[in-house]
Every structure is written in C-alpha cells, then in structure tokens.
Amino acid sequence: AAYENMQASESRIRDADMAEEMVALTTKQILVQSGTAMLAQANVKPNSVLKLLQM
C-alpha cells in the first residue's frame, strides 16, 4: 500500500508540474506574439511616414 501511495503522490506532482509548465509556456507564447506585433507596428510607422514625405 505504501508503494502505491508513493506512486499516486508522484503522479499528482507530475500532473501539477505539467499544468504549471503549460501555463508558463502559454504566458511566454503570448509575450512573444505581443512583442512581434509591437515590432511589426514599429516597422510600419516609419514606412508610412516615409511614404507621406515622398508624396
């Protein structure tokens, strides 16, 4: 019974760690996507200004 309890405990810990890591991964993916979107916006604005100046 002690061995089974230990296995069950390890399984719960692994499941909790997996959930925590998934949250961390999702958070980092959102931050990367936000950063990419910000860089794209920063890239578009100078090009727009340049087009206006060339008219």
PyMOL Python script that loads the backbone (N, CA, C, O; Angstrom):
from pymol import cmd

cmd.read_pdbstr("""\
ATOM      1  N   ALA A   1       0.828  -1.196   0.000  1.00  0.00           N
ATOM      2  CA  ALA A   1       0.000   0.000   0.000  1.00  0.00           C
ATOM      3  C   ALA A   1       0.871   1.258   0.000  1.00  0.00           C
ATOM      4  O   ALA A   1       0.523   2.252  -0.637  1.00  0.00           O
ATOM      5  N   ALA A   2       1.995   1.219   0.707  1.00  0.00           N
ATOM      6  CA  ALA A   2       2.864   2.395   0.776  1.00  0.00           C
ATOM      7  C   ALA A   2       3.439   2.724  -0.596  1.00  0.00           C
ATOM      8  O   ALA A   2       3.538   3.890  -0.978  1.00  0.00           O
ATOM      9  N   TYR A   3       3.816   1.680  -1.332  1.00  0.00           N
ATOM     10  CA  TYR A   3       4.369   1.885  -2.679  1.00  0.00           C
ATOM     11  C   TYR A   3       3.328   2.507  -3.605  1.00  0.00           C
ATOM     12  O   TYR A   3       3.635   3.410  -4.383  1.00  0.00           O
ATOM     13  N   GLU A   4       2.089   2.013  -3.512  1.00  0.00           N
ATOM     14  CA  GLU A   4       1.009   2.554  -4.347  1.00  0.00           C
ATOM     15  C   GLU A   4       0.727   4.007  -3.988  1.00  0.00           C
ATOM     16  O   GLU A   4       0.484   4.831  -4.870  1.00  0.00           O
ATOM     17  N   ASN A   5       0.759   4.321  -2.705  1.00  0.00           N
ATOM     18  CA  ASN A   5       0.548   5.703  -2.267  1.00  0.00           C
ATOM     19  C   ASN A   5       1.649   6.608  -2.805  1.00  0.00           C
ATOM     20  O   ASN A   5       1.393   7.731  -3.239  1.00  0.00           O
ATOM     21  N   MET A   6       2.889   6.093  -2.767  1.00  0.00           N
ATOM     22  CA  MET A   6       4.008   6.880  -3.274  1.00  0.00           C
ATOM     23  C   MET A   6       3.851   7.120  -4.781  1.00  0.00           C
ATOM     24  O   MET A   6       4.090   8.227  -5.264  1.00  0.00           O
ATOM     25  N   GLN A   7       3.453   6.087  -5.515  1.00  0.00           N
ATOM     26  CA  GLN A   7       3.247   6.243  -6.956  1.00  0.00           C
ATOM     27  C   GLN A   7       2.141   7.250  -7.248  1.00  0.00           C
ATOM     28  O   GLN A   7       2.274   8.079  -8.147  1.00  0.00           O
ATOM     29  N   ALA A   8       1.054   7.178  -6.491  1.00  0.00           N
ATOM     30  CA  ALA A   8      -0.055   8.112  -6.681  1.00  0.00           C
ATOM     31  C   ALA A   8       0.395   9.538  -6.387  1.00  0.00           C
ATOM     32  O   ALA A   8       0.022  10.472  -7.098  1.00  0.00           O
ATOM     33  N   SER A   9       1.198   9.704  -5.338  1.00  0.00           N
ATOM     34  CA  SER A   9       1.706  11.038  -4.990  1.00  0.00           C
ATOM     35  C   SER A   9       2.607  11.583  -6.087  1.00  0.00           C
ATOM     36  O   SER A   9       2.496  12.749  -6.466  1.00  0.00           O
ATOM     37  N   GLU A  10       3.497  10.741  -6.598  1.00  0.00           N
ATOM     38  CA  GLU A  10       4.387  11.174  -7.679  1.00  0.00           C
ATOM     39  C   GLU A  10       3.590  11.565  -8.918  1.00  0.00           C
ATOM     40  O   GLU A  10       3.916  12.541  -9.594  1.00  0.00           O
ATOM     41  N   SER A  11       2.555  10.804  -9.206  1.00  0.00           N
ATOM     42  CA  SER A  11       1.716  11.101 -10.366  1.00  0.00           C
ATOM     43  C   SER A  11       1.039  12.458 -10.208  1.00  0.00           C
ATOM     44  O   SER A  11       0.987  13.243 -11.156  1.00  0.00           O
ATOM     45  N   ARG A  12       0.518  12.737  -9.009  1.00  0.00           N
ATOM     46  CA  ARG A  12      -0.131  14.034  -8.760  1.00  0.00           C
ATOM     47  C   ARG A  12       0.869  15.178  -8.897  1.00  0.00           C
ATOM     48  O   ARG A  12       0.541  16.230  -9.447  1.00  0.00           O
ATOM     49  N   ILE A  13       2.084  14.976  -8.399  1.00  0.00           N
ATOM     50  CA  ILE A  13       3.123  16.011  -8.503  1.00  0.00           C
ATOM     51  C   ILE A  13       3.469  16.262  -9.962  1.00  0.00           C
ATOM     52  O   ILE A  13       3.586  17.412 -10.386  1.00  0.00           O
ATOM     53  N   ARG A  14       3.634  15.186 -10.735  1.00  0.00           N
ATOM     54  CA  ARG A  14       3.949  15.341 -12.162  1.00  0.00           C
ATOM     55  C   ARG A  14       2.831  16.077 -12.889  1.00  0.00           C
ATOM     56  O   ARG A  14       3.088  16.949 -13.719  1.00  0.00           O
ATOM     57  N   ASP A  15       1.573  15.717 -12.570  1.00  0.00           N
ATOM     58  CA  ASP A  15       0.434  16.384 -13.207  1.00  0.00           C
ATOM     59  C   ASP A  15       0.416  17.868 -12.865  1.00  0.00           C
ATOM     60  O   ASP A  15       0.160  18.706 -13.730  1.00  0.00           O
ATOM     61  N   ALA A  16       0.688  18.192 -11.599  1.00  0.00           N
ATOM     62  CA  ALA A  16       0.703  19.596 -11.174  1.00  0.00           C
ATOM     63  C   ALA A  16       1.829  20.344 -11.867  1.00  0.00           C
ATOM     64  O   ALA A  16       1.640  21.474 -12.318  1.00  0.00           O
ATOM     65  N   ASP A  17       3.008  19.718 -11.956  1.00  0.00           N
ATOM     66  CA  ASP A  17       4.139  20.354 -12.629  1.00  0.00           C
ATOM     67  C   ASP A  17       3.825  20.584 -14.105  1.00  0.00           C
ATOM     68  O   ASP A  17       4.172  21.624 -14.665  1.00  0.00           O
ATOM     69  N   MET A  18       3.173  19.618 -14.725  1.00  0.00           N
ATOM     70  CA  MET A  18       2.827  19.731 -16.142  1.00  0.00           C
ATOM     71  C   MET A  18       1.871  20.902 -16.356  1.00  0.00           C
ATOM     72  O   MET A  18       2.042  21.681 -17.294  1.00  0.00           O
ATOM     73  N   ALA A  19       0.871  21.027 -15.492  1.00  0.00           N
ATOM     74  CA  ALA A  19      -0.076  22.133 -15.607  1.00  0.00           C
ATOM     75  C   ALA A  19       0.638  23.468 -15.427  1.00  0.00           C
ATOM     76  O   ALA A  19       0.372  24.422 -16.159  1.00  0.00           O
ATOM     77  N   GLU A  20       1.534  23.536 -14.464  1.00  0.00           N
ATOM     78  CA  GLU A  20       2.287  24.771 -14.209  1.00  0.00           C
ATOM     79  C   GLU A  20       3.157  25.129 -15.414  1.00  0.00           C
ATOM     80  O   GLU A  20       3.236  26.293 -15.805  1.00  0.00           O
ATOM     81  N   GLU A  21       3.800  24.136 -15.990  1.00  0.00           N
ATOM     82  CA  GLU A  21       4.651  24.381 -17.156  1.00  0.00           C
ATOM     83  C   GLU A  21       3.833  24.808 -18.372  1.00  0.00           C
ATOM     84  O   GLU A  21       4.286  25.635 -19.163  1.00  0.00           O
ATOM     85  N   MET A  22       2.640  24.256 -18.524  1.00  0.00           N
ATOM     86  CA  MET A  22       1.777  24.651 -19.643  1.00  0.00           C
ATOM     87  C   MET A  22       1.355  26.115 -19.502  1.00  0.00           C
ATOM     88  O   MET A  22       1.303  26.850 -20.488  1.00  0.00           O
ATOM     89  N   VAL A  23       1.056  26.529 -18.273  1.00  0.00           N
ATOM     90  CA  VAL A  23       0.704  27.932 -18.024  1.00  0.00           C
ATOM     91  C   VAL A  23       1.895  28.828 -18.346  1.00  0.00           C
ATOM     92  O   VAL A  23       1.736  29.873 -18.976  1.00  0.00           O
ATOM     93  N   ALA A  24       3.079  28.421 -17.918  1.00  0.00           N
ATOM     94  CA  ALA A  24       4.284  29.212 -18.187  1.00  0.00           C
ATOM     95  C   ALA A  24       4.550  29.295 -19.688  1.00  0.00           C
ATOM     96  O   ALA A  24       4.894  30.361 -20.197  1.00  0.00           O
ATOM     97  N   LEU A  25       4.394  28.181 -20.395  1.00  0.00           N
ATOM     98  CA  LEU A  25       4.604  28.170 -21.844  1.00  0.00           C
ATOM     99  C   LEU A  25       3.613  29.086 -22.545  1.00  0.00           C
ATOM    100  O   LEU A  25       3.994  29.872 -23.412  1.00  0.00           O
ATOM    101  N   THR A  26       2.348  28.987 -22.173  1.00  0.00           N
ATOM    102  CA  THR A  26       1.321  29.821 -22.797  1.00  0.00           C
ATOM    103  C   THR A  26       1.599  31.297 -22.543  1.00  0.00           C
ATOM    104  O   THR A  26       1.449  32.123 -23.444  1.00  0.00           O
ATOM    105  N   THR A  27       2.005  31.632 -21.322  1.00  0.00           N
ATOM    106  CA  THR A  27       2.335  33.020 -20.988  1.00  0.00           C
ATOM    107  C   THR A  27       3.478  33.526 -21.860  1.00  0.00           C
ATOM    108  O   THR A  27       3.422  34.639 -22.384  1.00  0.00           O
ATOM    109  N   LYS A  28       4.505  32.714 -22.013  1.00  0.00           N
ATOM    110  CA  LYS A  28       5.660  33.127 -22.824  1.00  0.00           C
ATOM    111  C   LYS A  28       5.291  33.247 -24.296  1.00  0.00           C
ATOM    112  O   LYS A  28       5.796  34.129 -24.991  1.00  0.00           O
ATOM    113  N   GLN A  29       4.420  32.372 -24.775  1.00  0.00           N
ATOM    114  CA  GLN A  29       3.984  32.465 -26.170  1.00  0.00           C
ATOM    115  C   GLN A  29       3.212  33.762 -26.405  1.00  0.00           C
ATOM    116  O   GLN A  29       3.386  34.412 -27.437  1.00  0.00           O
ATOM    117  N   ILE A  30       2.366  34.136 -25.456  1.00  0.00           N
ATOM    118  CA  ILE A  30       1.612  35.389 -25.574  1.00  0.00           C
ATOM    119  C   ILE A  30       2.569  36.577 -25.582  1.00  0.00           C
ATOM    120  O   ILE A  30       2.391  37.509 -26.366  1.00  0.00           O
ATOM    121  N   LEU A  31       3.582  36.551 -24.718  1.00  0.00           N
ATOM    122  CA  LEU A  31       4.553  37.644 -24.677  1.00  0.00           C
ATOM    123  C   LEU A  31       5.333  37.750 -25.986  1.00  0.00           C
ATOM    124  O   LEU A  31       5.582  38.851 -26.475  1.00  0.00           O
ATOM    125  N   VAL A  32       5.715  36.608 -26.550  1.00  0.00           N
ATOM    126  CA  VAL A  32       6.440  36.619 -27.825  1.00  0.00           C
ATOM    127  C   VAL A  32       5.552  37.181 -28.931  1.00  0.00           C
ATOM    128  O   VAL A  32       6.000  37.999 -29.734  1.00  0.00           O
ATOM    129  N   GLN A  33       4.292  36.744 -28.976  1.00  0.00           N
ATOM    130  CA  GLN A  33       3.374  37.235 -30.005  1.00  0.00           C
ATOM    131  C   GLN A  33       3.124  38.731 -29.845  1.00  0.00           C
ATOM    132  O   GLN A  33       3.043  39.457 -30.836  1.00  0.00           O
ATOM    133  N   SER A  34       3.003  39.192 -28.607  1.00  0.00           N
ATOM    134  CA  SER A  34       2.808  40.627 -28.356  1.00  0.00           C
ATOM    135  C   SER A  34       4.024  41.420 -28.811  1.00  0.00           C
ATOM    136  O   SER A  34       3.894  42.471 -29.438  1.00  0.00           O
ATOM    137  N   GLY A  35       5.201  40.911 -28.491  1.00  0.00           N
ATOM    138  CA  GLY A  35       6.435  41.582 -28.908  1.00  0.00           C
ATOM    139  C   GLY A  35       6.560  41.634 -30.417  1.00  0.00           C
ATOM    140  O   GLY A  35       6.976  42.650 -30.973  1.00  0.00           O
ATOM    141  N   THR A  36       6.205  40.548 -31.081  1.00  0.00           N
ATOM    142  CA  THR A  36       6.256  40.512 -32.542  1.00  0.00           C
ATOM    143  C   THR A  36       5.289  41.523 -33.140  1.00  0.00           C
ATOM    144  O   THR A  36       5.626  42.222 -34.095  1.00  0.00           O
ATOM    145  N   ALA A  37       4.090  41.599 -32.580  1.00  0.00           N
ATOM    146  CA  ALA A  37       3.101  42.566 -33.066  1.00  0.00           C
ATOM    147  C   ALA A  37       3.590  43.995 -32.853  1.00  0.00           C
ATOM    148  O   ALA A  37       3.397  44.852 -33.717  1.00  0.00           O
ATOM    149  N   MET A  38       4.221  44.257 -31.712  1.00  0.00           N
ATOM    150  CA  MET A  38       4.741  45.602 -31.448  1.00  0.00           C
ATOM    151  C   MET A  38       5.854  45.955 -32.427  1.00  0.00           C
ATOM    152  O   MET A  38       5.916  47.080 -32.921  1.00  0.00           O
ATOM    153  N   LEU A  39       6.728  44.999 -32.705  1.00  0.00           N
ATOM    154  CA  LEU A  39       7.802  45.257 -33.671  1.00  0.00           C
ATOM    155  C   LEU A  39       7.237  45.507 -35.064  1.00  0.00           C
ATOM    156  O   LEU A  39       7.738  46.360 -35.797  1.00  0.00           O
ATOM    157  N   ALA A  40       6.204  44.772 -35.427  1.00  0.00           N
ATOM    158  CA  ALA A  40       5.583  44.972 -36.732  1.00  0.00           C
ATOM    159  C   ALA A  40       4.981  46.372 -36.820  1.00  0.00           C
ATOM    160  O   ALA A  40       5.114  47.039 -37.846  1.00  0.00           O
ATOM    161  N   GLN A  41       4.325  46.817 -35.758  1.00  0.00           N
ATOM    162  CA  GLN A  41       3.743  48.165 -35.741  1.00  0.00           C
ATOM    163  C   GLN A  41       4.844  49.221 -35.823  1.00  0.00           C
ATOM    164  O   GLN A  41       4.706  50.211 -36.542  1.00  0.00           O
ATOM    165  N   ALA A  42       5.923  49.012 -35.093  1.00  0.00           N
ATOM    166  CA  ALA A  42       7.030  49.976 -35.113  1.00  0.00           C
ATOM    167  C   ALA A  42       7.659  50.034 -36.497  1.00  0.00           C
ATOM    168  O   ALA A  42       8.158  51.081 -36.912  1.00  0.00           O
ATOM    169  N   ASN A  43       7.639  48.923 -37.205  1.00  0.00           N
ATOM    170  CA  ASN A  43       8.198  48.862 -38.546  1.00  0.00           C
ATOM    171  C   ASN A  43       7.298  49.562 -39.558  1.00  0.00           C
ATOM    172  O   ASN A  43       7.791  50.179 -40.502  1.00  0.00           O
ATOM    173  N   VAL A  44       5.998  49.472 -39.372  1.00  0.00           N
ATOM    174  CA  VAL A  44       5.034  50.058 -40.311  1.00  0.00           C
ATOM    175  C   VAL A  44       5.039  51.579 -40.209  1.00  0.00           C
ATOM    176  O   VAL A  44       4.952  52.258 -41.232  1.00  0.00           O
ATOM    177  N   LYS A  45       5.136  52.118 -39.028  1.00  0.00           N
ATOM    178  CA  LYS A  45       5.032  53.568 -38.843  1.00  0.00           C
ATOM    179  C   LYS A  45       6.119  54.347 -39.593  1.00  0.00           C
ATOM    180  O   LYS A  45       5.784  55.310 -40.283  1.00  0.00           O
ATOM    181  N   PRO A  46       7.400  53.982 -39.494  1.00  0.00           N
ATOM    182  CA  PRO A  46       8.407  54.729 -40.263  1.00  0.00           C
ATOM    183  C   PRO A  46       8.165  54.637 -41.770  1.00  0.00           C
ATOM    184  O   PRO A  46       8.385  55.605 -42.497  1.00  0.00           O
ATOM    185  N   ASN A  47       7.713  53.477 -42.233  1.00  0.00           N
ATOM    186  CA  ASN A  47       7.426  53.334 -43.660  1.00  0.00           C
ATOM    187  C   ASN A  47       6.284  54.245 -44.081  1.00  0.00           C
ATOM    188  O   ASN A  47       6.315  54.813 -45.173  1.00  0.00           O
ATOM    189  N   SER A  48       5.281  54.391 -43.231  1.00  0.00           N
ATOM    190  CA  SER A  48       4.157  55.276 -43.532  1.00  0.00           C
ATOM    191  C   SER A  48       4.619  56.725 -43.596  1.00  0.00           C
ATOM    192  O   SER A  48       4.217  57.470 -44.491  1.00  0.00           O
ATOM    193  N   VAL A  49       5.452  57.122 -42.659  1.00  0.00           N
ATOM    194  CA  VAL A  49       5.982  58.489 -42.650  1.00  0.00           C
ATOM    195  C   VAL A  49       6.816  58.724 -43.902  1.00  0.00           C
ATOM    196  O   VAL A  49       6.709  59.779 -44.526  1.00  0.00           O
ATOM    197  N   LEU A  50       7.631  57.768 -44.269  1.00  0.00           N
ATOM    198  CA  LEU A  50       8.462  57.893 -45.462  1.00  0.00           C
ATOM    199  C   LEU A  50       7.599  58.058 -46.710  1.00  0.00           C
ATOM    200  O   LEU A  50       7.909  58.880 -47.572  1.00  0.00           O
ATOM    201  N   LYS A  51       6.529  57.292 -46.812  1.00  0.00           N
ATOM    202  CA  LYS A  51       5.624  57.407 -47.962  1.00  0.00           C
ATOM    203  C   LYS A  51       4.985  58.790 -48.013  1.00  0.00           C
ATOM    204  O   LYS A  51       4.853  59.379 -49.086  1.00  0.00           O
ATOM    205  N   LEU A  52       4.590  59.307 -46.851  1.00  0.00           N
ATOM    206  CA  LEU A  52       3.992  60.645 -46.814  1.00  0.00           C
ATOM    207  C   LEU A  52       4.998  61.707 -47.253  1.00  0.00           C
ATOM    208  O   LEU A  52       4.641  62.643 -47.968  1.00  0.00           O
ATOM    209  N   LEU A  53       6.249  61.564 -46.829  1.00  0.00           N
ATOM    210  CA  LEU A  53       7.273  62.538 -47.194  1.00  0.00           C
ATOM    211  C   LEU A  53       7.617  62.467 -48.678  1.00  0.00           C
ATOM    212  O   LEU A  53       8.025  63.470 -49.263  1.00  0.00           O
ATOM    213  N   GLN A  54       7.462  61.319 -49.283  1.00  0.00           N
ATOM    214  CA  GLN A  54       7.796  61.157 -50.692  1.00  0.00           C
ATOM    215  C   GLN A  54       6.713  61.705 -51.611  1.00  0.00           C
ATOM    216  O   GLN A  54       6.962  61.890 -52.802  1.00  0.00           O
ATOM    217  N   MET A  55       5.526  61.967 -51.095  1.00  0.00           N
ATOM    218  CA  MET A  55       4.422  62.454 -51.941  1.00  0.00           C
ATOM    219  C   MET A  55       4.626  63.881 -52.373  1.00  0.00           C
ATOM    220  O   MET A  55       3.790  64.436 -53.086  1.00  0.00           O
TER     221      MET A  55
END
""", "prot")
cmd.dss("prot")
cmd.show_as("cartoon", "prot")
cmd.util.cbc("prot")
cmd.orient("prot")
